[in-house]
Amino acid sequence: MKQKKSLLKSIMFVILFLCYSSAAMSQPINSTKNPTLSISSGSSHEHISVNANELFSISVSMDAGDMLNKAGDWWLVYVTPDNRIFSLTNERRWAEGLVPILSIPMISFGPIPVISVALTLTGSYSFYFAVDDKPDGIPQDPIWLDGL
């Protein structure tokens, strides 16, 4: 039962990201400037292809816009070549499924390195950095994100 809930939660997360990846970032929410997020690996803003145990780094940045100091959930998530979803936790470890890394007010910051990691499977990975404005552990509309 626990695995079924985890799978459903993971599927919901992927659907949310796919549905809102283009629409949510431009959707007005009673503000003139929505948050703008960025995630990158070196100079890449595309999918990451890695060999098993190859070390690479991820950096993130955010301009909170008019949502500055508005509380919300923050996620740093990756999808493996075999479509499993992992979230970085506030303990700086990866957990399978959707877990917000933080539930804090939005702030603006320039690119900062978040992780340097070697993954176990060779292939193409997708990484996402996302925030919403409801600090409840569930990705909800509006959600702002960037992916690579």
C-alpha positions in Angstrom: 0.0 0.0 0.0 2.8 2.4 0.9 4.5 1.7 -2.5 1.2 2.3 -4.3 0.9 5.7 -2.5 4.5 6.6 -3.4 4.0 5.6 -7.0 0.7 7.7 -7.3 2.5 10.6 -5.6 5.4 10.3 -8.1 3.0 10.1 -11.1 1.1 13.2 -9.8 4.4 15.1 -9.6 5.4 14.3 -13.1 2.0 15.2 -14.4 2.1 18.5 -12.6 5.5 19.4 -13.9 4.6 18.5 -17.5 1.3 20.4 -17.3 2.6 23.5 -15.7 6.1 23.7 -17.2 5.1 26.4 -19.7 1.8 27.7 -18.4 2.5 28.2 -14.7 5.5 30.4 -15.0 3.5 33.0 -17.0 0.2 32.7 -15.1 -0.7 35.8 -13.2 -1.5 35.4 -9.5 -2.2 39.0 -8.4 1.4 40.0 -8.9 3.2 41.8 -11.7 6.3 39.6 -11.5 6.2 35.9 -10.9 9.2 34.0 -9.5 11.8 32.9 -12.1 13.8 29.8 -11.3 16.9 28.4 -13.0 18.7 25.1 -12.8 21.9 24.2 -14.6 24.8 21.8 -14.7 27.9 23.7 -15.8 26.8 25.5 -18.9 24.0 23.0 -19.7 20.3 23.9 -19.4 19.2 20.6 -21.2 18.9 17.0 -20.1 22.0 15.5 -18.5 23.5 12.4 -20.0 26.0 10.7 -17.7 28.0 7.6 -17.4 27.6 5.5 -14.2 29.6 7.0 -11.3 30.5 10.1 -13.3 30.6 13.2 -11.1 28.6 16.3 -12.0 27.2 19.4 -10.3 23.9 21.1 -10.2 23.3 24.9 -9.5 20.1 26.7 -8.9 19.0 30.4 -8.7 15.7 32.2 -8.1 14.3 35.7 -8.6 11.4 35.7 -6.2 9.7 38.6 -8.0 6.6 39.8 -6.2 6.4 36.6 -4.2 9.4 37.6 -2.1 9.0 36.4 1.5 5.8 34.4 0.6 6.0 31.0 2.2 6.1 27.9 0.0 7.5 24.5 -0.7 10.8 24.1 -2.6 11.7 20.9 -4.5 14.9 19.6 -6.1 14.0 16.5 -8.0 15.5 14.2 -10.6 14.1 11.5 -12.9 16.3 8.5 -13.7 16.6 6.8 -17.1 14.2 4.1 -15.8 11.6 6.9 -14.8 12.1 6.7 -11.1 11.7 10.0 -9.2 14.1 11.1 -6.4 13.9 14.3 -4.2 16.7 16.0 -2.3 15.7 16.1 1.3 16.5 18.7 3.9 19.1 16.2 5.2 20.9 16.5 1.9 20.2 12.9 0.9 18.1 11.6 -2.0 14.8 9.9 -1.2 12.6 8.2 -3.8 9.3 10.0 -4.4 8.3 13.6 -3.9 9.6 15.3 -0.8 10.1 19.1 -0.5 13.6 20.1 0.4 12.4 23.2 2.2 9.2 24.9 3.3 10.3 28.5 3.7 9.6 32.0 2.3 10.8 32.6 -1.2 14.0 34.6 -1.6 16.1 35.9 -4.5 19.6 34.5 -5.0 22.1 34.1 -7.8 23.4 30.7 -8.9 24.6 28.5 -6.1 26.0 25.0 -6.3 23.5 22.7 -4.6 24.9 19.2 -5.2 27.8 17.4 -6.7 27.0 13.8 -7.2 27.7 10.6 -9.1 24.6 8.7 -10.3 24.6 4.9 -10.6 22.8 4.4 -14.0 24.3 5.4 -17.3 21.8 7.4 -19.4 19.8 10.6 -19.6 18.5 12.3 -16.4 16.0 15.1 -15.9 16.4 17.5 -13.0 13.8 20.0 -11.8 13.9 23.0 -9.3 10.4 24.1 -8.3 8.5 26.2 -5.8 4.9 26.8 -5.0 3.2 29.2 -2.6 1.5 26.7 -0.3 3.9 25.2 2.3 2.1 21.9 2.7 4.4 19.3 1.1 2.2 18.9 -2.0 3.0 20.5 -5.4 0.0 22.8 -6.1 -0.9 25.4 -8.7 0.6 27.8 -9.1 4.0 26.1 -9.3 7.1 27.7 -10.8 9.9 25.5 -12.1 12.8 25.1 -14.3 14.2 21.8 -15.6 17.2 20.3 -17.4 
